[in-house]
């Protein structure tokens, strides 16, 4: 039997650093930090931090994300309007979502990505 993996243990681990692609930027140029803590088949889980900023996102029809905000605040802008997600709240970015992701206050969140492609 495989052990349970703790998904907030980033101490001592080096994150992957990146920024949104320039052609997707709407506001700012935020630094993003990602710690991938578990990968198995179509699922990836970890912790993500980001500075304030806003950029366009396009999820493939085969990918979705569940996330839980630990600190800070994000706002998802989609066809139905904007939705804020803050500390202690979770959200789902559904397959095929097209919109904008905005970090309103520096955020730290846990995430689970599921990719059902091929």
Buried (B, 14 or more C-beta within 10 A) or exposed (E): EEEEEEBEEBEEEEBEEEBBEEEEBEEBEBEBBBBBBEEEEEEBBBBBBBBBBBBBBEBEEEBBBBBBBBEBBBBBBBEEEEEEBBBEBEBEBEBEBEBBBBBBBEBBBBBBBBBEEE
